[in-house]
Amino acid sequence: MKILIADSMHPSLFSMLEQRGWEYAYHPEYRREDIKTALPDYEGLVIRSKTFLDQDLLANAQKLRFIARAGAGLDLIDLNVVRDMQIEVFHAGKGNRDAVAEQALGMLLSLFNNLLRADREVRQGIWDREGNRGIELLGKTVGLIGYGNNGGATAKRLSGFGCQVLAYDKYRDHYGDQFAAESGMEEIMEKADVISLHLPLTELSRYLIDDDFIAKCGKPFFLMNLSRGEIVKLDAVVRGLKSGKIRGACLDVLENEKINKLTISQQDAFEYLRSSDQVVLTPHIGGWTQESYVRINEVLVQQIEEWL
């Protein structure tokens, strides 16, 4: 079996493949046309987020048996095309779920306790205790929209903070457990003090969080997004922050992550968000740890091996 690795990967992957006698070619420098040209010679493709895997790219990949996505989301793969071509798809949702959950808690605690602002002020010689009085997670209701790998891992960590955790997942039944109660979207929108997103980007979830969603929520809430940026309309978040309906936001992903190529409206929203003490921003690093870098490889290789 010949595998094309067309993205930068942790070197632990190479020894895992070699131990199983699988032949591979490592070309992290490849761009879309390079991948398209090379694919007809390979039975497997390992990739992260380099390009959209669509009919055009895969048209001549007649030998291709599987695609392994080194990450959780599958929004860059045309699943209808790969299904028609009988190509198996693997992803590493279990590989970085613990890292995502820790990032979520870190961002939320930073926001609740004004850690970023307080740090900046102390470095400037400002000792303002009252102005940085925080709030506690204890007793808060947290609503998780999406209860797969990342949602479940986040609920597990929230369980130690005395929160009531509600979870909604459109694609599952009977998923309530010791860490979260199965809920409906309406109940989360009515009761949650914190709404956290843990769902894939699809046509149904695109811009789920918009002005209408925010207006329908029963009380002011904190928003967390560590899933996909296009699930949240940033200008709607800005309006929610200005009105007080959104009390604060933790955003690891943005509607457009090419922050040097924003539209005028996106730039206006970004300028407000980056200047607000009610917002914690990180550059899509949820799940981006030293440990998850290796664990993603382990999860992918295990899935491929079991399938074979």
ZADO-1210 file (C-alpha; in nm, 4 decimals, padded with zeros to 6 digits):
<atoms>
<atom x="00.0000" y="00.0000" z="00.0000" code="MET" pos="1"/>
<atom x="00.1341" y="00.3410" z="-00.1014" code="LYS" pos="2"/>
<atom x="00.0321" y="00.6485" z="00.0983" code="ILE" pos="3"/>
<atom x="00.0803" y="01.0135" z="00.0059" code="LEU" pos="4"/>
<atom x="00.1310" y="01.2442" z="00.3032" code="ILE" pos="5"/>
<atom x="00.0612" y="01.5895" z="00.1638" code="ALA" pos="6"/>
<atom x="00.0755" y="01.8012" z="00.4802" code="ASP" pos="7"/>
<atom x="00.3211" y="01.8665" z="00.7618" code="SER" pos="8"/>
<atom x="00.2931" y="01.5852" z="01.0153" code="MET" pos="9"/>
<atom x="00.4641" y="01.4916" z="01.3385" code="HIS" pos="10"/>
<atom x="00.7539" y="01.2543" z="01.2600" code="PRO" pos="11"/>
<atom x="00.6052" y="00.9883" z="01.4901" code="SER" pos="12"/>
<atom x="00.3755" y="00.9000" z="01.1985" code="LEU" pos="13"/>
<atom x="00.6624" y="00.7712" z="00.9870" code="PHE" pos="14"/>
<atom x="00.7758" y="00.5045" z="01.2335" code="SER" pos="15"/>
<atom x="00.4143" y="00.3927" z="01.2815" code="MET" pos="16"/>
<atom x="00.3759" y="00.3394" z="00.9075" code="LEU" pos="17"/>
<atom x="00.7129" y="00.1689" z="00.8734" code="GLU" pos="18"/>
<atom x="00.6347" y="-00.0736" z="01.1565" code="GLN" pos="19"/>
<atom x="00.3324" y="-00.1908" z="00.9606" code="ARG" pos="20"/>
<atom x="00.5199" y="-00.2193" z="00.6334" code="GLY" pos="21"/>
<atom x="00.3226" y="00.0583" z="00.4639" code="TRP" pos="22"/>
<atom x="00.5026" y="00.2552" z="00.1945" code="GLU" pos="23"/>
<atom x="00.4672" y="00.6328" z="00.2066" code="TYR" pos="24"/>
<atom x="00.5883" y="00.9487" z="00.0376" code="ALA" pos="25"/>
<atom x="00.6115" y="01.2646" z="00.2487" code="TYR" pos="26"/>
<atom x="00.5481" y="01.5833" z="00.0528" code="HIS" pos="27"/>
<atom x="00.4365" y="01.8635" z="00.2868" code="PRO" pos="28"/>
<atom x="00.5407" y="02.1127" z="00.0189" code="GLU" pos="29"/>
<atom x="00.2768" y="01.9883" z="-00.2265" code="TYR" pos="30"/>
<atom x="00.0035" y="02.2297" z="-00.3307" code="ARG" pos="31"/>
<atom x="-00.3329" y="02.1471" z="-00.4837" code="ARG" pos="32"/>
<atom x="-00.2107" y="02.0810" z="-00.8383" code="GLU" pos="33"/>
<atom x="00.0795" y="01.8711" z="-00.7096" code="ASP" pos="34"/>
<atom x="-00.1597" y="01.6559" z="-00.5080" code="ILE" pos="35"/>
<atom x="-00.3957" y="01.6214" z="-00.8033" code="LYS" pos="36"/>
<atom x="-00.1103" y="01.5094" z="-01.0303" code="THR" pos="37"/>
<atom x="00.0347" y="01.2631" z="-00.7799" code="ALA" pos="38"/>
<atom x="-00.2823" y="01.0979" z="-00.6466" code="LEU" pos="39"/>
<atom x="-00.3347" y="00.8416" z="-00.9272" code="PRO" pos="40"/>
<atom x="-00.0304" y="00.6498" z="-00.7969" code="ASP" pos="41"/>
<atom x="-00.1523" y="00.6203" z="-00.4357" code="TYR" pos="42"/>
<atom x="-00.4005" y="00.4145" z="-00.2382" code="GLU" pos="43"/>
<atom x="-00.4018" y="00.6399" z="00.0663" code="GLY" pos="44"/>
<atom x="-00.3909" y="01.0154" z="00.1308" code="LEU" pos="45"/>
<atom x="-00.3040" y="01.1821" z="00.4620" code="VAL" pos="46"/>
<atom x="-00.3874" y="01.5515" z="00.4783" code="ILE" pos="47"/>
<atom x="-00.4804" y="01.8249" z="00.7258" code="ARG" pos="48"/>
<atom x="-00.6399" y="02.1408" z="00.5844" code="SER" pos="49"/>
<atom x="-00.4412" y="02.2192" z="00.2725" code="LYS" pos="50"/>
<atom x="-00.7160" y="02.2092" z="00.0094" code="THR" pos="51"/>
<atom x="-01.0736" y="02.1070" z="-00.0591" code="PHE" pos="52"/>
<atom x="-01.0984" y="01.7434" z="-00.1645" code="LEU" pos="53"/>
<atom x="-01.3621" y="01.7580" z="-00.4357" code="ASP" pos="54"/>
<atom x="-01.4517" y="01.5952" z="-00.7683" code="GLN" pos="55"/>
<atom x="-01.1892" y="01.7969" z="-00.9533" code="ASP" pos="56"/>
<atom x="-00.9062" y="01.6890" z="-00.7247" code="LEU" pos="57"/>
<atom x="-01.0106" y="01.3244" z="-00.6980" code="LEU" pos="58"/>
<atom x="-01.1285" y="01.2611" z="-01.0549" code="ALA" pos="59"/>
<atom x="-00.8232" y="01.0578" z="-01.1567" code="ASN" pos="60"/>
<atom x="-00.7479" y="00.9001" z="-00.8196" code="ALA" pos="61"/>
<atom x="-00.8772" y="00.5605" z="-00.9255" code="GLN" pos="62"/>
<atom x="-00.6477" y="00.3683" z="-00.6876" code="LYS" pos="63"/>
<atom x="-00.7351" y="00.5768" z="-00.3838" code="LEU" pos="64"/>
<atom x="-00.8871" y="00.3645" z="-00.1082" code="ARG" pos="65"/>
<atom x="-00.8838" y="00.6000" z="00.1891" code="PHE" pos="66"/>
<atom x="-00.8365" y="00.9596" z="00.3024" code="ILE" pos="67"/>
<atom x="-00.7048" y="01.0206" z="00.6532" code="ALA" pos="68"/>
<atom x="-00.7739" y="01.3706" z="00.7857" code="ARG" pos="69"/>
<atom x="-00.5308" y="01.4670" z="01.0630" code="ALA" pos="70"/>
<atom x="-00.7905" y="01.6610" z="01.2580" code="GLY" pos="71"/>
<atom x="-01.1515" y="01.6472" z="01.3679" code="ALA" pos="72"/>
<atom x="-01.3538" y="01.8270" z="01.0998" code="GLY" pos="73"/>
<atom x="-01.4490" y="01.6909" z="00.7581" code="LEU" pos="74"/>
<atom x="-01.5810" y="02.0133" z="00.6041" code="ASP" pos="75"/>
<atom x="-01.2936" y="02.0240" z="00.3518" code="LEU" pos="76"/>
<atom x="-01.3908" y="01.6865" z="00.2053" code="ILE" pos="77"/>
<atom x="-01.6825" y="01.6450" z="-00.0364" code="ASP" pos="78"/>
<atom x="-01.8314" y="01.3430" z="00.1356" code="LEU" pos="79"/>
<atom x="-02.0779" y="01.2757" z="-00.1472" code="ASN" pos="80"/>
<atom x="-01.7925" y="01.2444" z="-00.3960" code="VAL" pos="81"/>
<atom x="-01.5814" y="01.0137" z="-00.1803" code="VAL" pos="82"/>
<atom x="-01.8882" y="00.8021" z="-00.1021" code="ARG" pos="83"/>
<atom x="-01.9608" y="00.7586" z="-00.4715" code="ASP" pos="84"/>
<atom x="-01.5969" y="00.6646" z="-00.5299" code="MET" pos="85"/>
<atom x="-01.6106" y="00.4181" z="-00.2380" code="GLN" pos="86"/>
<atom x="-01.3212" y="00.5922" z="-00.0640" code="ILE" pos="87"/>
<atom x="-01.3049" y="00.5388" z="00.3113" code="GLU" pos="88"/>
<atom x="-01.2620" y="00.8510" z="00.5259" code="VAL" pos="89"/>
<atom x="-01.0892" y="00.8600" z="00.8639" code="PHE" pos="90"/>
<atom x="-01.0498" y="01.1530" z="01.0993" code="HIS" pos="91"/>
<atom x="-00.8807" y="01.2043" z="01.4330" code="ALA" pos="92"/>
<atom x="-01.1600" y="01.3418" z="01.6486" code="GLY" pos="93"/>
<atom x="-01.0435" y="01.1332" z="01.9427" code="LYS" pos="94"/>
<atom x="-00.6862" y="01.2484" z="01.8949" code="GLY" pos="95"/>
<atom x="-00.7293" y="01.6084" z="02.0066" code="ASN" pos="96"/>
<atom x="-01.0537" y="01.6062" z="02.2079" code="ARG" pos="97"/>
<atom x="-00.8772" y="01.6354" z="02.5440" code="ASP" pos="98"/>
<atom x="-00.6657" y="01.9237" z="02.4190" code="ALA" pos="99"/>
<atom x="-00.9763" y="02.1042" z="02.2905" code="VAL" pos="100"/>
<atom x="-01.1531" y="02.0536" z="02.6235" code="ALA" pos="101"/>
<atom x="-00.8588" y="02.1939" z="02.8192" code="GLU" pos="102"/>
<atom x="-00.8402" y="02.4922" z="02.5847" code="GLN" pos="103"/>
<atom x="-01.2119" y="02.5582" z="02.6348" code="ALA" pos="104"/>
<atom x="-01.1787" y="02.5588" z="03.0127" code="LEU" pos="105"/>
<atom x="-00.8662" y="02.7731" z="02.9976" code="GLY" pos="106"/>
<atom x="-01.0352" y="03.0356" z="02.7806" code="MET" pos="107"/>
<atom x="-01.3501" y="03.0413" z="02.9928" code="LEU" pos="108"/>
<atom x="-01.1614" y="03.0748" z="03.3199" code="LEU" pos="109"/>
<atom x="-00.9456" y="03.3496" z="03.1695" code="SER" pos="110"/>
<atom x="-01.2601" y="03.5393" z="03.0698" code="LEU" pos="111"/>
<atom x="-01.4455" y="03.4867" z="03.3978" code="PHE" pos="112"/>
<atom x="-01.1468" y="03.5947" z="03.6079" code="ASN" pos="113"/>
<atom x="-01.0206" y="03.8798" z="03.3854" code="ASN" pos="114"/>
<atom x="-00.6804" y="03.7128" z="03.3697" code="LEU" pos="115"/>
<atom x="-00.5646" y="03.8704" z="03.0455" code="LEU" pos="116"/>
<atom x="-00.6644" y="04.2243" z="03.1450" code="ARG" pos="117"/>
<atom x="-00.5289" y="04.1880" z="03.4967" code="ALA" pos="118"/>
<atom x="-00.1972" y="04.0600" z="03.3653" code="ASP" pos="119"/>
<atom x="-00.1644" y="04.3547" z="03.1277" code="ARG" pos="120"/>
<atom x="-00.2485" y="04.6028" z="03.4036" code="GLU" pos="121"/>
<atom x="-00.0049" y="04.4623" z="03.6589" code="VAL" pos="122"/>
<atom x="00.2740" y="04.4719" z="03.4005" code="ARG" pos="123"/>
<atom x="00.1922" y="04.8419" z="03.3579" code="GLN" pos="124"/>
<atom x="00.2066" y="04.9037" z="03.7348" code="GLY" pos="125"/>
<atom x="-00.1727" y="04.9114" z="03.7816" code="ILE" pos="126"/>
<atom x="-00.2960" y="04.7224" z="04.0912" code="TRP" pos="127"/>
<atom x="-00.6760" y="04.7183" z="04.0483" code="ASP" pos="128"/>
<atom x="-00.8367" y="04.4411" z="04.2526" code="ARG" pos="129"/>
<atom x="-01.1959" y="04.5605" z="04.2481" code="GLU" pos="130"/>
<atom x="-01.1922" y="04.6359" z="03.8753" code="GLY" pos="131"/>
<atom x="-01.0861" y="04.2776" z="03.8113" code="ASN" pos="132"/>
<atom x="-01.3293" y="04.1033" z="04.0450" code="ARG" pos="133"/>
<atom x="-01.4247" y="03.7803" z="03.8670" code="GLY" pos="134"/>
<atom x="-01.7211" y="03.5460" z="03.8554" code="ILE" pos="135"/>
<atom x="-01.7313" y="03.1744" z="03.9303" code="GLU" pos="136"/>
<atom x="-01.8236" y="02.8767" z="03.7169" code="LEU" pos="137"/>
<atom x="-01.9826" y="02.7139" z="04.0217" code="LEU" pos="138"/>
<atom x="-02.3572" y="02.6963" z="03.9770" code="GLY" pos="139"/>
<atom x="-02.3597" y="02.8140" z="03.6163" code="LYS" pos="140"/>
<atom x="-02.5610" y="02.6326" z="03.3480" code="THR" pos="141"/>
<atom x="-02.3459" y="02.5436" z="03.0481" code="VAL" pos="142"/>
<atom x="-02.5097" y="02.4419" z="02.7221" code="GLY" pos="143"/>
<atom x="-02.3049" y="02.2334" z="02.4798" code="LEU" pos="144"/>
<atom x="-02.4294" y="02.2308" z="02.1211" code="ILE" pos="145"/>
<atom x="-02.2769" y="01.9163" z="01.9764" code="GLY" pos="146"/>
<atom x="-02.1951" y="01.6221" z="02.1997" code="TYR" pos="147"/>
<atom x="-01.9372" y="01.4152" z="02.0175" code="GLY" pos="148"/>
<atom x="-01.5704" y="01.3790" z="02.1020" code="ASN" pos="149"/>
<atom x="-01.5014" y="01.7424" z="02.1901" code="ASN" pos="150"/>
<atom x="-01.8332" y="01.8097" z="02.3585" code="GLY" pos="151"/>
<atom x="-01.8048" y="01.5011" z="02.5738" code="GLY" pos="152"/>
<atom x="-01.4489" y="01.5777" z="02.6796" code="ALA" pos="153"/>
<atom x="-01.5471" y="01.9348" z="02.7665" code="THR" pos="154"/>
<atom x="-01.8439" y="01.8184" z="02.9745" code="ALA" pos="155"/>
<atom x="-01.6179" y="01.5817" z="03.1659" code="LYS" pos="156"/>
<atom x="-01.3904" y="01.8684" z="03.2672" code="ARG" pos="157"/>
<atom x="-01.6781" y="02.0972" z="03.3539" code="LEU" pos="158"/>
<atom x="-01.8103" y="01.8318" z="03.5931" code="SER" pos="159"/>
<atom x="-01.5438" y="01.9280" z="03.8471" code="GLY" pos="160"/>
<atom x="-01.6645" y="02.2897" z="03.8625" code="PHE" pos="161"/>
<atom x="-02.0161" y="02.2296" z="03.9952" code="GLY" pos="162"/>
<atom x="-02.1914" y="02.3308" z="03.6717" code="CYS" pos="163"/>
<atom x="-02.5198" y="02.2074" z="03.5374" code="GLN" pos="164"/>
<atom x="-02.4279" y="02.0866" z="03.1881" code="VAL" pos="165"/>
<atom x="-02.6919" y="02.0527" z="02.9169" code="LEU" pos="166"/>
<atom x="-02.6035" y="01.8897" z="02.5842" code="ALA" pos="167"/>
<atom x="-02.7813" y="01.8923" z="02.2504" code="TYR" pos="168"/>
<atom x="-02.6772" y="01.6820" z="01.9510" code="ASP" pos="169"/>
<atom x="-02.8917" y="01.6684" z="01.6398" code="LYS" pos="170"/>
<atom x="-02.7288" y="01.3473" z="01.5188" code="TYR" pos="171"/>
<atom x="-02.7484" y="01.1326" z="01.8336" code="ARG" pos="172"/>
<atom x="-03.0105" y="00.9713" z="02.0558" code="ASP" pos="173"/>
<atom x="-02.9873" y="00.8726" z="02.4215" code="HIS" pos="174"/>
<atom x="-02.6492" y="01.0410" z="02.4728" code="TYR" pos="175"/>
<atom x="-02.6990" y="01.1854" z="02.8204" code="GLY" pos="176"/>
<atom x="-02.4410" y="01.0627" z="03.0689" code="ASP" pos="177"/>
<atom x="-02.2904" y="01.1364" z="03.4102" code="GLN" pos="178"/>
<atom x="-02.1373" y="01.4592" z="03.2795" code="PHE" pos="179"/>
<atom x="-02.4250" y="01.6156" z="03.0827" code="ALA" pos="180"/>
<atom x="-02.8029" y="01.5919" z="03.0621" code="ALA" pos="181"/>
<atom x="-02.9556" y="01.5342" z="02.7202" code="GLU" pos="182"/>
<atom x="-03.1373" y="01.8512" z="02.6239" code="SER" pos="183"/>
<atom x="-03.3052" y="02.0337" z="02.3385" code="GLY" pos="184"/>
<atom x="-03.1786" y="02.3422" z="02.1617" code="MET" pos="185"/>
<atom x="-03.4694" y="02.5450" z="02.3020" code="GLU" pos="186"/>
<atom x="-03.3854" y="02.4498" z="02.6605" code="GLU" pos="187"/>
<atom x="-03.0215" y="02.5499" z="02.6126" code="ILE" pos="188"/>
<atom x="-03.1224" y="02.8817" z="02.4586" code="MET" pos="189"/>
<atom x="-03.3580" y="02.9455" z="02.7496" code="GLU" pos="190"/>
<atom x="-03.1410" y="02.8402" z="03.0441" code="LYS" pos="191"/>
<atom x="-02.7715" y="02.8511" z="02.9572" code="ALA" pos="192"/>
<atom x="-02.5326" y="03.0999" z="03.1152" code="ASP" pos="193"/>
<atom x="-02.2638" y="02.9704" z="02.8780" code="VAL" pos="194"/>
<atom x="-02.3259" y="02.8356" z="02.5256" code="ILE" pos="195"/>
<atom x="-02.0355" y="02.6364" z="02.3817" code="SER" pos="196"/>
<atom x="-02.0187" y="02.5082" z="02.0240" code="LEU" pos="197"/>
<atom x="-01.8790" y="02.1613" z="01.9443" code="HIS" pos="198"/>
<atom x="-02.0260" y="02.0729" z="01.6066" code="LEU" pos="199"/>
<atom x="-01.9048" y="02.0299" z="01.2493" code="PRO" pos="200"/>
<atom x="-01.9493" y="02.2920" z="00.9795" code="LEU" pos="201"/>
<atom x="-02.2347" y="02.1922" z="00.7502" code="THR" pos="202"/>
<atom x="-02.4977" y="02.3824" z="00.5556" code="GLU" pos="203"/>
<atom x="-02.7255" y="02.3394" z="00.8570" code="LEU" pos="204"/>
<atom x="-02.4736" y="02.4735" z="01.1086" code="SER" pos="205"/>
<atom x="-02.3287" y="02.7556" z="00.8966" code="ARG" pos="206"/>
<atom x="-02.4067" y="03.0850" z="01.0728" code="TYR" pos="207"/>
<atom x="-02.6129" y="02.9073" z="01.3383" code="LEU" pos="208"/>
<atom x="-02.5202" y="03.1876" z="01.5762" code="ILE" pos="209"/>
<atom x="-02.6695" y="03.4977" z="01.4212" code="ASP" pos="210"/>
<atom x="-02.8827" y="03.7915" z="01.5335" code="ASP" pos="211"/>
<atom x="-03.1958" y="03.5774" z="01.5439" code="ASP" pos="212"/>
<atom x="-03.0359" y="03.3072" z="01.7603" code="PHE" pos="213"/>
<atom x="-02.8955" y="03.5634" z="02.0026" code="ILE" pos="214"/>
<atom x="-03.2285" y="03.7450" z="02.0295" code="ALA" pos="215"/>
<atom x="-03.4138" y="03.4214" z="02.1079" code="LYS" pos="216"/>
<atom x="-03.1876" y="03.3302" z="02.4007" code="CYS" pos="217"/>
<atom x="-03.3690" y="03.3696" z="02.7290" code="GLY" pos="218"/>
<atom x="-03.0985" y="03.5623" z="02.9127" code="LYS" pos="219"/>
<atom x="-02.7557" y="03.7168" z="02.8579" code="PRO" pos="220"/>
<atom x="-02.4946" y="03.4475" z="02.8029" code="PHE" pos="221"/>
<atom x="-02.1268" y="03.3821" z="02.7387" code="PHE" pos="222"/>
<atom x="-02.0397" y="03.2324" z="02.4000" code="LEU" pos="223"/>
<atom x="-01.7597" y="02.9850" z="02.3275" code="MET" pos="224"/>
<atom x="-01.6608" y="02.8639" z="01.9823" code="ASN" pos="225"/>
<atom x="-01.3829" y="02.6071" z="01.9432" code="LEU" pos="226"/>
<atom x="-01.5406" y="02.4317" z="01.6440" code="SER" pos="227"/>
<atom x="-01.5524" y="02.6158" z="01.3089" code="ARG" pos="228"/>
<atom x="-01.5485" y="02.9900" z="01.2569" code="GLY" pos="229"/>
<atom x="-01.8273" y="03.0044" z="01.0004" code="GLU" pos="230"/>
<atom x="-02.0777" y="02.8710" z="01.2525" code="ILE" pos="231"/>
<atom x="-02.0772" y="03.2180" z="01.4111" code="VAL" pos="232"/>
<atom x="-02.1489" y="03.5515" z="01.2413" code="LYS" pos="233"/>
<atom x="-01.8963" y="03.7857" z="01.3971" code="LEU" pos="234"/>
<atom x="-02.0908" y="04.1045" z="01.3327" code="ASP" pos="235"/>
<atom x="-02.3855" y="03.9473" z="01.5180" code="ALA" pos="236"/>
<atom x="-02.1543" y="03.8727" z="01.8111" code="VAL" pos="237"/>
<atom x="-02.0401" y="04.2345" z="01.8122" code="VAL" pos="238"/>
<atom x="-02.4001" y="04.3544" z="01.8219" code="ARG" pos="239"/>
<atom x="-02.4711" y="04.1064" z="02.1013" code="GLY" pos="240"/>
<atom x="-02.1743" y="04.2327" z="02.3033" code="LEU" pos="241"/>
<atom x="-02.2752" y="04.5962" z="02.2536" code="LYS" pos="242"/>
<atom x="-02.6334" y="04.5275" z="02.3594" code="SER" pos="243"/>
<atom x="-02.5303" y="04.3176" z="02.6597" code="GLY" pos="244"/>
<atom x="-02.7095" y="04.0056" z="02.5357" code="LYS" pos="245"/>
<atom x="-02.3673" y="03.8415" z="02.5009" code="ILE" pos="246"/>
<atom x="-02.1746" y="03.8918" z="02.8243" code="ARG" pos="247"/>
<atom x="-01.8449" y="03.7757" z="02.6779" code="GLY" pos="248"/>
<atom x="-01.6975" y="03.5512" z="02.4097" code="ALA" pos="249"/>
<atom x="-01.4173" y="03.2946" z="02.3835" code="CYS" pos="250"/>
<atom x="-01.3297" y="03.2510" z="02.0169" code="LEU" pos="251"/>
<atom x="-01.0605" y="03.0090" z="01.9048" code="ASP" pos="252"/>
<atom x="-01.1872" y="03.0241" z="01.5460" code="VAL" pos="253"/>
<atom x="-01.3062" y="03.3119" z="01.3296" code="LEU" pos="254"/>
<atom x="-01.5449" y="03.3505" z="01.0381" code="GLU" pos="255"/>
<atom x="-01.2416" y="03.4351" z="00.8249" code="ASN" pos="256"/>
<atom x="-00.9076" y="03.3248" z="00.9688" code="GLU" pos="257"/>
<atom x="-00.7051" y="03.4999" z="00.6986" code="LYS" pos="258"/>
<atom x="-00.6962" y="03.8109" z="00.9153" code="ILE" pos="259"/>
<atom x="-00.4942" y="04.0045" z="00.6595" code="ASN" pos="260"/>
<atom x="-00.7658" y="03.9487" z="00.3976" code="LYS" pos="261"/>
<atom x="-01.0865" y="04.0416" z="00.5777" code="LEU" pos="262"/>
<atom x="-01.3844" y="04.2057" z="00.4129" code="THR" pos="263"/>
<atom x="-01.4732" y="04.5545" z="00.5347" code="ILE" pos="264"/>
<atom x="-01.7497" y="04.4235" z="00.7619" code="SER" pos="265"/>
<atom x="-01.5272" y="04.1442" z="00.8931" code="GLN" pos="266"/>
<atom x="-01.2506" y="04.3956" z="00.9625" code="GLN" pos="267"/>
<atom x="-01.4902" y="04.6196" z="01.1558" code="ASP" pos="268"/>
<atom x="-01.6073" y="04.3240" z="01.3660" code="ALA" pos="269"/>
<atom x="-01.2519" y="04.2054" z="01.4257" code="PHE" pos="270"/>
<atom x="-01.1372" y="04.5521" z="01.5363" code="GLU" pos="271"/>
<atom x="-01.4130" y="04.5604" z="01.7974" code="TYR" pos="272"/>
<atom x="-01.3445" y="04.2067" z="01.9210" code="LEU" pos="273"/>
<atom x="-00.9698" y="04.2490" z="01.9542" code="ARG" pos="274"/>
<atom x="-01.0096" y="04.5705" z="02.1557" code="SER" pos="275"/>
<atom x="-01.2710" y="04.4282" z="02.3942" code="SER" pos="276"/>
<atom x="-01.1894" y="04.2990" z="02.7433" code="ASP" pos="277"/>
<atom x="-01.5041" y="04.0869" z="02.7135" code="GLN" pos="278"/>
<atom x="-01.3404" y="03.8693" z="02.4481" code="VAL" pos="279"/>
<atom x="-01.0654" y="03.6067" z="02.4561" code="VAL" pos="280"/>
<atom x="-00.9142" y="03.5273" z="02.1156" code="LEU" pos="281"/>
<atom x="-00.6760" y="03.2478" z="02.0171" code="THR" pos="282"/>
<atom x="-00.5487" y="03.1451" z="01.6687" code="PRO" pos="283"/>
<atom x="-00.7292" y="02.8112" z="01.6197" code="HIS" pos="284"/>
<atom x="-00.5091" y="02.6312" z="01.8724" code="ILE" pos="285"/>
<atom x="-00.7797" y="02.4285" z="02.0438" code="GLY" pos="286"/>
<atom x="-00.6464" y="02.0755" z="02.0116" code="GLY" pos="287"/>
<atom x="-00.3027" y="02.2068" z="01.9087" code="TRP" pos="288"/>
<atom x="-00.0793" y="02.0572" z="02.1791" code="THR" pos="289"/>
<atom x="00.2449" y="01.8631" z="02.1788" code="GLN" pos="290"/>
<atom x="00.0587" y="01.5557" z="02.3000" code="GLU" pos="291"/>
<atom x="-00.2251" y="01.5772" z="02.0480" code="SER" pos="292"/>
<atom x="00.0255" y="01.6123" z="01.7645" code="TYR" pos="293"/>
<atom x="00.1351" y="01.2528" z="01.8345" code="VAL" pos="294"/>
<atom x="-00.2054" y="01.1211" z="01.9441" code="ARG" pos="295"/>
<atom x="-00.3674" y="01.2246" z="01.6152" code="ILE" pos="296"/>
<atom x="-00.1219" y="00.9985" z="01.4323" code="ASN" pos="297"/>
<atom x="-00.1928" y="00.7097" z="01.6686" code="GLU" pos="298"/>
<atom x="-00.5687" y="00.7426" z="01.6194" code="VAL" pos="299"/>
<atom x="-00.5434" y="00.7593" z="01.2392" code="LEU" pos="300"/>
<atom x="-00.3084" y="00.4639" z="01.2080" code="VAL" pos="301"/>
<atom x="-00.5229" y="00.2537" z="01.4415" code="GLN" pos="302"/>
<atom x="-00.8345" y="00.3280" z="01.2349" code="GLN" pos="303"/>
<atom x="-00.6606" y="00.2402" z="00.9081" code="ILE" pos="304"/>
<atom x="-00.5197" y="-00.0797" z="01.0548" code="GLU" pos="305"/>
<atom x="-00.8560" y="-00.1935" z="01.1891" code="GLU" pos="306"/>
<atom x="-01.0225" y="-00.1177" z="00.8556" code="TRP" pos="307"/>
<atom x="-00.7611" y="-00.3146" z="00.6619" code="LEU" pos="308"/>
</atoms>
